[in-house]
């Protein structure tokens, strides 16, 4: 509706991205979509030369900052993953070993992107952890398939130095820098810390659009 009424400058486009991401993670349109859209458009029509900032003002109370609870999910697809991928692209995140950007447009044998368990799934199963504890968003990262194949089932504190993975590349995916948290015995503490980092970094990313 807005794009048909006015042109978007760079700031408008960035705010539109923020709005789309937050309406998705907060399930803003989970009720009656047509009714919700109708209410928004009627309010926009009352504005003279309504723009993206007006849409944000109308809906912002229902689109708060993301919280750590958002990343306490086992889903590998959907709104939370889309938000994370958007953050990675904006942060110019790179594959841990190959150094290629995580944009998904690199072509080549085993160059496709995969969701990688930072603490390998088979390793955690041997330690007796449940599926819900293993398959949680705070244990997910995105890397190339060929890098993923080289990790096997080692603890992070072993495979990170072996593959010469740089701290800055771990940091770009909100991995805690405390090496003690890369050990299985501290897995639960790792999850708590990474959820905090994901929350802080992604809120910083979204707040740049205000």
Backbone as ProteinMPNN parsed JSONL, in Angstrom:
{"seq_chain_A": "XXXXXXXXXXXXXXXXXXXXXXXXXXXXXXXXXXXXXXXXXXXXXXXXXXXXXXXXXXXXXXXXXXXXXXXXXXXXXXXXXXXXXXXXXXXXXXXXXXXXXXXXXXXXXXXXXXXXXXXXXXXXXXXXXXXXXXXXXXXXXXXXXXXXXXXXXXXXXXXXXXXXXXXXXXXXXXXXXXXXXXXXXXXXXXXXXXXXXXXXXXXXXXXXXX", "coords_chain_A": {"N_chain_A": [[0.835, -1.198, 0.0], [1.846, 1.282, 0.903], [4.143, 1.545, -0.731], [2.995, 1.943, -3.153], [2.027, 4.434, -2.918], [4.068, 6.191, -2.286], [7.583, 6.961, -2.703], [10.349, 5.008, -1.53], [13.078, 5.902, 0.437], [16.51, 5.188, 1.399], [16.506, 4.982, 4.206], [13.804, 4.473, 4.7], [13.55, 1.966, 3.501], [15.181, 0.387, 5.126], [13.808, 0.598, 7.543], [11.457, -0.61, 6.798], [12.348, -3.208, 6.442], [13.002, -3.863, 9.094], [10.432, -3.703, 10.208], [9.059, -5.754, 8.845], [10.512, -8.012, 9.709], [10.067, -7.951, 12.512], [7.239, -8.036, 12.688], [6.919, -10.582, 11.839], [8.358, -12.262, 13.726], [6.948, -11.657, 16.021], [4.498, -12.576, 15.415], [2.477, -10.902, 14.351], [0.418, -10.859, 12.516], [-1.127, -13.057, 13.153], [-3.763, -13.406, 13.767], [-6.824, -12.401, 12.411], [-5.937, -11.671, 9.319], [-6.839, -9.975, 7.221], [-8.531, -8.207, 8.58], [-6.728, -6.982, 10.348], [-4.949, -5.743, 8.548], [-6.735, -3.998, 7.311], [-7.377, -2.24, 9.409], [-4.913, -0.99, 9.8], [-4.458, 0.252, 7.307], [-6.63, 2.008, 7.16], [-5.926, 3.81, 9.179], [-3.58, 4.829, 8.098], [-4.561, 6.166, 5.893], [-5.63, 8.417, 6.978], [-3.515, 10.021, 7.359], [-1.553, 12.672, 6.034], [0.183, 12.266, 3.128], [1.273, 9.698, 3.917], [3.895, 7.647, 5.224], [6.616, 5.263, 5.642], [7.508, 5.672, 8.261], [5.168, 6.428, 9.522], [3.671, 4.077, 9.439], [5.262, 2.54, 11.122], [4.968, 3.958, 13.555], [2.279, 3.517, 14.062], [2.138, 0.805, 14.606], [4.162, 0.099, 16.417], [3.933, -0.379, 19.219], [3.112, -2.96, 19.417], [5.275, -4.324, 18.589], [7.747, -5.038, 20.155], [11.196, -4.961, 21.433], [13.254, -7.825, 20.816], [13.38, -10.735, 22.924], [15.311, -12.943, 25.095], [13.915, -15.314, 25.287], [12.92, -15.788, 22.796], [14.817, -17.226, 21.44], [14.736, -19.679, 22.537], [13.924, -22.102, 21.213], [13.34, -24.955, 19.12], [13.06, -24.952, 16.428], [14.249, -24.957, 13.071], [13.665, -23.441, 10.961], [11.637, -20.706, 9.734], [10.359, -17.685, 11.355], [12.269, -16.846, 13.33], [14.71, -17.922, 12.447], [14.866, -16.624, 9.98], [15.194, -13.987, 10.829], [17.685, -14.235, 12.069], [19.329, -14.97, 9.892], [19.106, -12.645, 8.36], [20.397, -10.872, 10.064], [23.013, -12.014, 10.002], [23.756, -11.619, 7.315], [23.75, -8.834, 7.204], [25.798, -8.348, 8.981], [27.977, -9.132, 7.635], [28.912, -11.731, 7.952], [31.075, -14.593, 7.848], [32.023, -17.825, 6.477], [33.474, -20.194, 8.7], [35.813, -21.576, 8.016], [36.329, -21.499, 5.198], [36.029, -18.827, 4.573], [34.236, -17.516, 2.933], [31.44, -15.355, 2.286], [28.378, -15.609, 4.108], [26.066, -15.747, 2.334], [24.668, -17.441, 0.754], [24.895, -17.561, -1.963], [27.147, -18.619, -3.063], [28.634, -20.731, -5.377], [29.442, -24.129, -5.892], [31.134, -27.285, -5.25], [29.94, -28.796, -2.386], [29.537, -26.28, -1.29], [27.233, -25.242, -0.364], [25.086, -23.828, 2.178], [24.66, -24.875, 5.569], [22.801, -25.771, 8.532], [24.481, -25.928, 11.457], [25.209, -27.769, 14.381], [26.628, -26.26, 17.053], [27.693, -27.508, 19.337], [28.214, -30.693, 18.542], [25.582, -32.881, 17.511], [25.664, -35.736, 17.814], [27.638, -36.024, 19.741], [26.5, -34.815, 22.021], [24.348, -36.5, 22.426], [25.62, -38.822, 23.218], [26.357, -38.03, 25.691], [24.051, -38.144, 27.037], [22.063, -36.17, 26.782], [18.829, -34.72, 26.146], [16.663, -34.649, 23.221], [15.389, -32.15, 22.974], [17.112, -30.506, 24.409], [19.384, -30.653, 22.872], [18.643, -29.919, 20.239], [18.24, -26.943, 19.955], [17.82, -23.438, 19.393], [19.952, -21.883, 20.276], [22.07, -23.533, 19.967], [22.509, -23.642, 17.323], [24.277, -22.851, 14.347], [25.361, -21.299, 11.266], [27.048, -22.56, 8.569], [29.278, -23.487, 5.832], [28.74, -26.515, 3.929], [31.048, -28.094, 3.476], [32.768, -27.248, 5.494], [31.32, -28.016, 7.717], [31.446, -30.789, 7.473], [34.037, -31.299, 8.241], [34.105, -31.031, 10.944], [33.05, -33.118, 12.466], [32.436, -35.001, 15.415], [33.518, -33.615, 17.561], [34.228, -31.749, 20.596], [33.621, -28.219, 20.794], [35.851, -26.79, 21.879], [37.933, -28.266, 21.005], [37.722, -28.645, 18.165], [37.706, -26.025, 17.198], [40.351, -24.754, 17.547], [41.746, -26.676, 16.051], [40.794, -26.414, 13.433], [41.541, -23.878, 13.032], [39.818, -21.681, 13.474], [38.78, -18.373, 13.521], [38.334, -16.029, 16.191], [36.872, -13.712, 15.635], [35.154, -14.541, 13.628], [33.61, -16.373, 14.963], [32.462, -14.647, 16.766], [30.852, -13.12, 15.095], [28.709, -14.765, 14.802], [27.581, -14.702, 17.222], [28.759, -16.303, 19.201], [29.82, -17.219, 22.407], [32.858, -15.92, 23.786], [34.286, -17.004, 25.84], [36.301, -19.64, 26.453], [35.929, -21.783, 28.144], [33.263, -22.249, 28.017], [33.009, -23.679, 25.754], [33.09, -26.318, 26.249], [31.639, -29.517, 26.831], [30.779, -30.048, 29.445], [29.977, -27.601, 30.342], [27.753, -26.952, 28.917], [25.027, -26.112, 29.354], [25.397, -23.593, 30.512], [26.636, -22.356, 28.397], [24.485, -22.233, 26.554], [22.765, -20.393, 27.849], [24.369, -18.066, 27.86], [24.777, -17.658, 25.135], [22.198, -17.153, 24.215], [21.765, -14.699, 25.431], [23.677, -13.136, 24.073], [22.757, -13.343, 21.411], [20.302, -12.045, 21.684], [21.077, -9.401, 22.489], [22.774, -8.566, 20.347], [21.134, -8.78, 18.077], [19.058, -7.058, 18.707], [20.515, -4.679, 18.707], [21.163, -4.588, 16.012], [18.583, -4.318, 14.841], [17.729, -1.928, 16.01], [19.208, -0.004, 14.755], [17.732, 0.876, 12.718], [15.869, 2.696, 13.535]], "CA_chain_A": [[0.0, 0.0, 0.0], [2.706, 2.458, 1.005], [5.043, 1.663, -1.879], [2.219, 2.438, -4.293], [1.675, 5.828, -2.645], [5.244, 7.042, -2.158], [8.867, 6.302, -2.961], [11.097, 4.7, -0.322], [14.508, 6.175, 0.427], [17.27, 4.141, 2.07], [16.03, 4.86, 5.588], [12.497, 3.829, 4.647], [13.751, 0.552, 3.169], [15.716, -0.272, 6.315], [12.727, 0.526, 8.526], [10.521, -1.61, 6.278], [12.938, -4.511, 6.759], [12.81, -4.063, 10.534], [9.002, -3.917, 10.436], [8.719, -7.081, 8.342], [11.122, -9.013, 10.582], [9.411, -7.954, 13.815], [5.862, -8.523, 12.559], [7.02, -12.029, 11.681], [8.738, -12.95, 14.976], [5.915, -11.424, 17.03], [3.244, -13.133, 14.876], [1.557, -9.77, 14.347], [-0.732, -11.167, 11.666], [-1.566, -14.414, 13.463], [-5.219, -13.424, 13.862], [-7.479, -12.124, 11.136], [-5.001, -10.858, 8.533], [-7.548, -8.921, 6.483], [-9.019, -7.221, 9.543], [-5.57, -6.232, 10.835], [-4.499, -4.874, 7.459], [-7.751, -2.961, 7.097], [-7.225, -1.244, 10.473], [-3.682, -0.24, 9.548], [-4.606, 1.092, 6.116], [-7.545, 3.109, 7.494], [-5.158, 4.8, 9.941], [-2.634, 5.474, 7.18], [-5.317, 7.053, 4.998], [-5.902, 9.668, 7.696], [-2.278, 10.806, 7.35], [-1.189, 13.353, 4.789], [1.414, 11.718, 2.565], [1.738, 8.677, 4.849], [5.125, 6.964, 4.843], [7.027, 4.119, 6.441], [7.583, 6.077, 9.667], [3.793, 6.421, 10.045], [3.334, 2.67, 9.67], [5.992, 2.115, 12.323], [4.347, 4.591, 14.722], [0.972, 2.897, 14.274], [2.252, -0.599, 15.037], [5.354, -0.153, 17.223], [3.623, -0.894, 20.556], [2.944, -4.41, 19.302], [6.514, -4.873, 18.041], [8.832, -4.685, 21.081], [12.513, -5.574, 21.262], [13.23, -9.275, 20.995], [13.876, -11.196, 24.221], [16.072, -14.191, 25.046], [12.971, -16.425, 25.13], [12.718, -16.015, 21.359], [15.818, -18.185, 20.955], [14.532, -20.948, 23.235], [13.081, -22.86, 20.298], [14.089, -25.984, 18.396], [12.787, -24.83, 15.002], [15.371, -24.576, 12.227], [13.154, -22.567, 9.915], [10.611, -19.806, 10.232], [10.629, -16.27, 11.613], [13.488, -16.627, 14.11], [15.846, -18.191, 11.573], [14.915, -15.543, 8.988], [15.779, -12.837, 11.519], [19.101, -14.534, 12.278], [19.994, -14.905, 8.583], [19.171, -11.228, 8.01], [21.478, -10.325, 10.898], [24.295, -12.508, 9.503], [24.063, -10.943, 6.046], [24.058, -7.439, 7.519], [27.058, -8.33, 9.72], [29.033, -9.619, 6.738], [29.447, -12.95, 8.557], [31.753, -15.464, 6.895], [32.222, -19.212, 6.862], [34.566, -20.287, 9.654], [37.046, -22.123, 7.448], [36.552, -21.077, 3.81], [36.085, -17.366, 4.51], [33.239, -16.952, 2.006], [30.311, -14.734, 2.969], [27.234, -16.501, 4.305], [24.958, -15.171, 1.576], [23.951, -18.505, 0.078], [25.013, -17.465, -3.424], [28.416, -19.2, -3.505], [28.39, -21.955, -6.126], [30.583, -25.043, -5.879], [30.953, -28.567, -4.575], [29.822, -28.684, -0.92], [29.581, -24.872, -0.876], [25.935, -24.856, 0.17], [25.054, -23.534, 3.607], [23.953, -25.825, 6.42], [22.684, -25.462, 9.953], [25.453, -26.74, 12.188], [25.138, -27.759, 15.837], [27.926, -25.835, 17.591], [28.047, -28.743, 20.034], [27.674, -31.715, 17.641], [24.431, -33.63, 18.0], [26.04, -37.086, 18.249], [28.421, -35.871, 20.968], [25.585, -34.539, 23.129], [23.533, -37.696, 22.66], [26.454, -39.744, 23.996], [26.404, -37.516, 27.069], [22.737, -38.366, 27.632], [21.161, -35.023, 26.704], [17.589, -34.968, 25.42], [16.546, -34.026, 21.903], [15.049, -30.736, 23.155], [18.314, -29.811, 24.869], [20.356, -30.65, 21.771], [18.107, -29.161, 19.112], [17.747, -25.649, 20.405], [18.379, -22.413, 18.517], [21.233, -21.402, 20.803], [23.108, -24.474, 19.545], [22.568, -23.615, 15.862], [25.059, -21.865, 13.609], [25.27, -21.525, 9.825], [28.359, -22.646, 7.92], [29.258, -24.249, 4.592], [28.674, -27.961, 4.091], [32.383, -28.689, 3.567], [33.284, -26.95, 6.84], [30.552, -28.852, 8.638], [31.937, -32.166, 7.357], [35.345, -31.407, 8.895], [33.981, -30.874, 12.392], [32.794, -34.439, 13.042], [31.694, -34.931, 16.683], [34.405, -33.099, 18.604], [33.796, -30.587, 21.356], [34.1, -26.976, 20.17], [37.168, -26.348, 22.34], [38.916, -29.054, 20.273], [37.706, -28.422, 16.713], [37.959, -24.62, 16.857], [41.784, -24.553, 17.271], [42.214, -27.597, 15.009], [40.433, -25.839, 12.133], [42.039, -22.499, 13.021], [38.663, -20.789, 13.341], [39.087, -17.097, 14.169], [37.364, -15.552, 17.174], [35.985, -12.714, 15.017], [34.129, -15.243, 12.867], [32.708, -16.91, 15.972], [31.748, -13.498, 17.326], [29.833, -12.689, 14.137], [27.539, -15.624, 14.99], [27.174, -14.548, 18.627], [29.294, -17.389, 20.01], [30.568, -16.697, 23.562], [34.309, -16.001, 23.628], [34.847, -17.759, 26.97], [36.621, -20.976, 25.952], [35.386, -22.798, 29.055], [31.891, -22.524, 27.585], [33.077, -24.54, 24.568], [33.219, -27.686, 26.742], [30.337, -30.14, 27.059], [30.391, -29.956, 30.857], [29.408, -26.263, 30.562], [26.808, -26.747, 27.81], [23.858, -25.328, 29.767], [25.841, -22.207, 30.676], [26.849, -21.858, 27.028], [23.186, -21.896, 25.974], [22.283, -19.159, 28.482], [25.184, -16.938, 27.413], [24.56, -17.379, 23.708], [20.878, -16.51, 24.077], [21.956, -13.289, 25.79], [24.399, -12.489, 22.981], [21.837, -13.255, 20.271], [19.318, -11.006, 22.002], [21.708, -8.077, 22.476], [23.3, -8.206, 19.023], [20.047, -8.619, 17.11], [18.381, -5.802, 19.043], [21.377, -3.606, 18.203], [20.984, -4.601, 14.547], [17.263, -3.775, 14.5], [17.603, -0.556, 16.478], [19.889, 0.901, 13.823], [16.754, 1.301, 11.726], [14.948, 3.7, 14.081]], "C_chain_A": [[0.875, 1.256, 0.0], [3.588, 2.64, -0.226], [4.307, 2.136, -3.126], [1.884, 3.917, -4.148], [2.889, 6.753, -2.612], [6.5, 6.244, -2.471], [9.603, 6.11, -1.639], [12.552, 5.101, -0.495], [15.212, 5.073, 1.226], [16.771, 3.905, 3.49], [14.691, 4.146, 5.64], [12.633, 2.328, 4.387], [14.259, -0.232, 4.375], [14.639, -0.433, 7.395], [11.69, -0.507, 8.101], [11.038, -3.019, 6.571], [12.728, -4.838, 8.231], [11.356, -4.414, 10.817], [8.595, -5.324, 9.998], [9.279, -8.178, 9.243], [10.388, -9.1, 11.916], [7.955, -8.406, 13.74], [5.862, -10.038, 12.424], [7.315, -12.718, 13.007], [7.692, -12.762, 16.073], [4.54, -11.913, 16.569], [2.139, -12.075, 14.858], [0.284, -10.062, 13.554], [-1.266, -12.576, 11.925], [-3.082, -14.53, 13.591], [-5.851, -13.262, 12.494], [-6.618, -11.153, 10.336], [-5.711, -9.69, 7.859], [-8.043, -7.82, 7.415], [-7.877, -6.344, 10.049], [-5.064, -5.264, 9.773], [-5.466, -3.716, 7.241], [-7.623, -1.856, 8.138], [-6.0, -0.359, 10.226], [-3.877, 0.735, 8.392], [-5.564, 2.252, 6.385], [-6.834, 4.209, 8.28], [-4.176, 5.544, 9.039], [-3.341, 6.472, 6.266], [-5.624, 8.397, 5.648], [-4.683, 10.587, 7.721], [-2.107, 11.498, 6.002], [0.163, 12.829, 4.319], [2.042, 10.707, 3.539], [2.974, 7.962, 4.307], [5.448, 5.838, 5.795], [7.088, 4.462, 7.936], [6.194, 6.105, 10.309], [3.335, 4.991, 10.332], [4.01, 2.162, 10.939], [5.347, 2.691, 13.576], [3.016, 3.929, 15.074], [1.1, 1.532, 14.939], [3.33, -0.861, 16.088], [5.071, -0.712, 18.614], [3.467, -2.414, 20.553], [4.212, -5.099, 18.812], [7.704, -4.499, 18.93], [10.165, -5.321, 20.697], [12.403, -7.082, 21.474], [13.83, -9.623, 22.353], [14.583, -12.532, 24.053], [15.168, -15.404, 24.842], [12.741, -16.765, 23.657], [13.637, -17.108, 20.841], [15.785, -19.506, 21.73], [13.531, -21.768, 22.431], [13.935, -23.876, 19.567], [13.917, -25.857, 16.879], [14.008, -24.334, 14.233], [14.939, -23.678, 11.075], [12.094, -21.66, 10.521], [11.137, -18.429, 10.57], [11.949, -16.025, 12.327], [14.723, -16.862, 13.248], [15.982, -17.103, 10.501], [15.549, -14.289, 9.579], [17.28, -13.032, 11.692], [19.887, -14.432, 10.968], [20.129, -13.451, 8.132], [20.289, -10.543, 8.783], [22.845, -10.741, 10.371], [24.7, -11.791, 8.22], [24.466, -9.493, 6.304], [25.409, -7.306, 8.219], [28.242, -8.801, 8.886], [29.71, -10.867, 7.312], [30.013, -13.872, 7.477], [31.856, -16.89, 7.416], [33.486, -19.324, 7.694], [35.873, -20.772, 9.051], [37.346, -21.581, 6.052], [36.624, -19.562, 3.646], [35.1, -16.728, 3.56], [32.063, -16.4, 2.807], [29.134, -15.693, 3.021], [25.986, -15.915, 3.644], [24.129, -16.226, 0.863], [24.083, -18.494, -1.426], [26.354, -17.971, -3.943], [28.133, -20.552, -4.163], [29.636, -22.83, -6.083], [30.276, -26.301, -5.109], [30.998, -28.378, -3.065], [29.883, -27.248, -0.411], [28.261, -24.397, -0.279], [25.979, -24.657, 1.671], [24.223, -24.568, 4.353], [23.825, -25.277, 7.832], [23.551, -26.46, 10.707], [25.192, -26.632, 13.687], [26.526, -27.397, 16.367], [28.516, -26.942, 18.462], [27.421, -29.87, 19.225], [26.606, -32.59, 18.288], [24.825, -35.001, 18.553], [26.828, -37.05, 19.559], [27.506, -35.675, 22.173], [24.71, -35.739, 23.442], [24.319, -38.711, 23.499], [26.524, -39.322, 25.463], [25.042, -37.609, 27.758], [21.781, -37.2, 27.592], [19.946, -35.361, 25.843], [17.588, -34.25, 24.072], [16.245, -32.536, 22.017], [16.253, -29.918, 23.613], [19.33, -29.661, 23.739], [19.904, -29.725, 20.647], [17.426, -27.893, 19.593], [18.491, -24.557, 19.648], [19.745, -21.93, 18.975], [22.382, -22.348, 20.478], [23.248, -24.508, 18.021], [23.498, -22.521, 15.354], [24.885, -22.179, 12.129], [26.672, -21.483, 9.228], [28.204, -23.423, 6.613], [29.268, -25.751, 4.887], [30.068, -28.571, 4.274], [33.034, -28.414, 4.924], [32.607, -27.839, 7.874], [31.073, -30.287, 8.643], [33.261, -32.363, 8.098], [35.256, -31.382, 10.421], [33.761, -32.205, 13.106], [32.015, -34.28, 14.35], [32.573, -34.495, 17.849], [33.736, -31.972, 19.387], [34.333, -29.331, 20.684], [35.501, -26.571, 20.601], [38.296, -27.151, 21.681], [38.914, -28.708, 18.782], [37.979, -26.975, 16.321], [39.448, -24.356, 16.629], [42.3, -25.466, 16.148], [41.939, -27.04, 13.615], [40.875, -24.385, 11.99], [40.907, -21.497, 12.761], [38.928, -19.523, 14.157], [37.964, -16.652, 15.1], [36.389, -14.561, 16.546], [34.869, -13.369, 14.218], [33.137, -15.933, 13.795], [31.837, -15.787, 16.532], [30.63, -13.038, 16.399], [28.578, -13.553, 14.231], [27.114, -15.689, 16.464], [27.591, -15.733, 19.497], [30.077, -16.787, 21.18], [32.075, -16.9, 23.391], [34.988, -16.773, 24.752], [35.055, -19.213, 26.543], [36.117, -22.088, 26.866], [33.96, -23.178, 28.655], [31.848, -23.382, 26.324], [33.225, -26.009, 24.957], [31.843, -28.233, 27.101], [29.878, -29.989, 28.504], [29.735, -28.613, 31.183], [28.338, -25.925, 29.519], [25.621, -25.871, 28.203], [24.213, -23.857, 29.962], [26.102, -21.561, 29.318], [25.525, -21.41, 26.421], [22.653, -20.576, 26.533], [23.038, -17.941, 27.958], [24.932, -16.628, 25.945], [23.191, -16.738, 23.474], [20.966, -15.026, 24.425], [22.63, -12.531, 24.645], [23.512, -12.318, 21.757], [20.836, -12.123, 20.483], [19.919, -9.616, 21.884], [22.13, -7.655, 21.071], [22.173, -7.96, 18.019], [19.222, -7.38, 17.44], [19.206, -4.591, 18.583], [21.2, -3.464, 16.688], [19.654, -3.952, 14.16], [17.126, -2.308, 14.899], [18.319, 0.455, 15.598], [18.897, 1.489, 12.82], [15.775, 2.349, 12.237], [15.271, 5.086, 13.516]], "O_chain_A": [[0.67, 2.171, -0.798], [3.76, 3.759, -0.71], [4.922, 2.668, -4.05], [1.506, 4.577, -5.116], [2.771, 7.95, -2.875], [6.482, 5.013, -2.499], [9.498, 6.941, -0.736], [13.198, 4.693, -1.46], [14.566, 4.128, 1.678], [16.632, 2.761, 3.924], [14.46, 3.311, 6.515], [11.919, 1.52, 4.981], [13.835, -1.361, 4.621], [14.567, -1.46, 8.07], [11.111, -1.196, 8.941], [10.263, -3.914, 6.908], [12.327, -5.949, 8.578], [11.081, -5.332, 11.59], [7.862, -6.007, 10.713], [8.595, -9.166, 9.512], [10.115, -10.197, 12.403], [7.482, -9.095, 14.644], [4.916, -10.703, 12.846], [6.611, -13.655, 13.385], [7.562, -13.609, 16.956], [3.538, -11.692, 17.249], [1.015, -12.325, 15.293], [-0.794, -9.569, 13.889], [-1.798, -13.215, 11.017], [-3.627, -15.632, 13.529], [-5.449, -13.918, 11.533], [-6.573, -9.96, 10.636], [-5.243, -8.553, 7.916], [-7.979, -6.638, 7.077], [-8.022, -5.127, 10.168], [-4.784, -4.102, 10.067], [-5.044, -2.583, 7.01], [-7.741, -0.675, 7.81], [-6.047, 0.857, 10.416], [-3.505, 1.904, 8.489], [-5.342, 3.36, 5.897], [-7.1, 5.394, 8.078], [-3.966, 6.746, 9.199], [-2.773, 7.505, 5.911], [-5.85, 9.393, 4.959], [-4.787, 11.767, 8.054], [-2.481, 10.956, 4.961], [1.163, 12.938, 5.028], [3.2, 10.851, 3.931], [3.091, 7.705, 3.108], [4.642, 5.497, 6.661], [6.754, 3.628, 8.777], [6.056, 5.837, 11.503], [2.69, 4.731, 11.348], [3.402, 1.442, 11.731], [5.193, 1.977, 14.567], [2.672, 3.799, 16.249], [0.254, 1.152, 15.749], [3.397, -1.974, 16.608], [5.895, -1.457, 19.145], [3.669, -3.068, 21.576], [4.229, -6.318, 18.637], [8.571, -3.732, 18.512], [10.245, -6.113, 19.759], [11.55, -7.549, 22.23], [14.681, -8.899, 22.869], [14.476, -13.176, 23.01], [15.603, -16.412, 24.287], [12.407, -17.901, 23.321], [13.284, -17.834, 19.912], [16.682, -20.339, 21.6], [12.44, -22.085, 22.903], [15.14, -23.673, 19.412], [14.564, -26.584, 16.125], [14.709, -23.422, 14.672], [15.775, -23.21, 10.302], [11.704, -21.827, 11.676], [12.221, -18.042, 10.134], [12.678, -15.097, 11.976], [15.679, -16.088, 13.31], [17.096, -16.708, 10.158], [16.339, -13.612, 8.921], [18.058, -12.101, 11.484], [20.982, -13.871, 10.941], [21.161, -13.07, 7.579], [21.035, -9.735, 8.23], [23.752, -9.911, 10.298], [25.857, -11.402, 8.061], [25.408, -8.986, 5.695], [26.089, -6.289, 8.078], [29.371, -8.862, 9.373], [30.921, -11.043, 7.18], [29.509, -13.929, 6.356], [31.788, -17.138, 8.62], [34.466, -18.628, 7.431], [36.943, -20.408, 9.538], [38.491, -21.241, 5.754], [37.216, -19.069, 2.685], [35.119, -15.509, 3.389], [31.733, -16.914, 3.876], [28.918, -16.486, 2.105], [24.989, -15.627, 4.306], [23.015, -15.949, 0.417], [23.467, -19.312, -2.109], [26.676, -17.784, -5.117], [27.474, -21.41, -3.576], [30.754, -22.333, -6.222], [29.275, -26.376, -4.397], [31.978, -27.862, -2.527], [30.233, -27.008, 0.744], [28.174, -23.287, 0.247], [26.811, -25.248, 2.36], [23.22, -25.069, 3.844], [24.616, -24.444, 8.272], [23.371, -27.673, 10.603], [24.98, -25.537, 14.206], [27.487, -28.138, 16.156], [29.695, -27.274, 18.34], [26.196, -29.998, 19.219], [26.714, -32.982, 19.45], [24.376, -35.389, 19.632], [26.695, -37.948, 20.39], [27.707, -36.291, 23.22], [24.367, -35.971, 24.601], [23.76, -39.374, 24.373], [26.724, -40.147, 26.354], [24.892, -37.206, 28.911], [20.771, -37.219, 28.296], [20.027, -36.182, 24.93], [18.405, -33.363, 23.822], [16.779, -31.738, 21.247], [16.39, -28.754, 23.235], [20.046, -28.662, 23.662], [20.656, -28.876, 20.168], [16.2, -27.795, 19.629], [19.659, -24.727, 19.299], [20.601, -21.604, 18.152], [23.544, -22.003, 20.689], [24.016, -25.307, 17.486], [23.502, -21.405, 15.872], [24.322, -23.216, 11.777], [27.389, -20.492, 9.366], [27.132, -23.952, 6.321], [29.734, -26.197, 5.936], [30.26, -29.45, 5.114], [33.768, -29.255, 5.443], [33.252, -28.347, 8.791], [31.134, -30.926, 9.694], [33.569, -33.472, 8.533], [36.234, -31.681, 11.106], [34.234, -32.395, 14.227], [31.048, -33.521, 14.405], [32.394, -34.947, 18.98], [32.805, -31.328, 18.905], [35.395, -29.374, 20.063], [36.271, -26.063, 19.786], [39.465, -26.779, 21.776], [39.975, -28.5, 18.194], [38.442, -26.723, 15.209], [39.796, -23.778, 15.6], [43.186, -25.077, 15.386], [42.768, -27.182, 12.716], [40.621, -23.742, 10.971], [41.035, -20.592, 11.937], [39.26, -19.597, 15.34], [36.786, -16.876, 14.82], [35.205, -14.563, 16.884], [33.766, -12.83, 14.131], [31.96, -16.066, 13.46], [30.636, -15.957, 16.742], [29.574, -12.611, 16.866], [27.505, -13.137, 13.794], [26.395, -16.594, 16.887], [26.87, -16.121, 20.417], [30.923, -15.921, 20.96], [32.51, -17.943, 22.902], [36.151, -17.155, 24.623], [34.086, -19.933, 26.3], [35.901, -23.212, 26.414], [33.508, -24.292, 28.923], [30.77, -23.769, 25.873], [33.458, -26.856, 24.095], [30.988, -27.507, 27.609], [28.684, -29.816, 28.75], [29.021, -28.494, 32.179], [28.054, -24.753, 29.269], [25.249, -24.972, 27.449], [23.426, -22.976, 29.619], [25.827, -20.378, 29.114], [25.445, -20.329, 25.837], [22.151, -19.739, 25.783], [22.436, -16.913, 27.65], [24.88, -15.461, 25.556], [23.055, -15.868, 22.614], [20.318, -14.196, 23.788], [22.215, -11.429, 24.29], [23.517, -11.258, 21.131], [20.562, -11.343, 19.57], [19.334, -8.742, 21.246], [21.875, -6.525, 20.653], [22.251, -7.039, 17.206], [18.732, -6.713, 16.528], [18.646, -3.596, 18.123], [21.102, -2.356, 16.162], [19.609, -3.126, 13.248], [16.475, -1.532, 14.198], [18.056, 1.653, 15.695], [19.192, 2.482, 12.155], [14.942, 2.843, 11.477], [14.604, 6.062, 13.858]]}, "name": "protein", "num_of_chains": 1, "seq": "XXXXXXXXXXXXXXXXXXXXXXXXXXXXXXXXXXXXXXXXXXXXXXXXXXXXXXXXXXXXXXXXXXXXXXXXXXXXXXXXXXXXXXXXXXXXXXXXXXXXXXXXXXXXXXXXXXXXXXXXXXXXXXXXXXXXXXXXXXXXXXXXXXXXXXXXXXXXXXXXXXXXXXXXXXXXXXXXXXXXXXXXXXXXXXXXXXXXXXXXXXXXXXXXXX"}
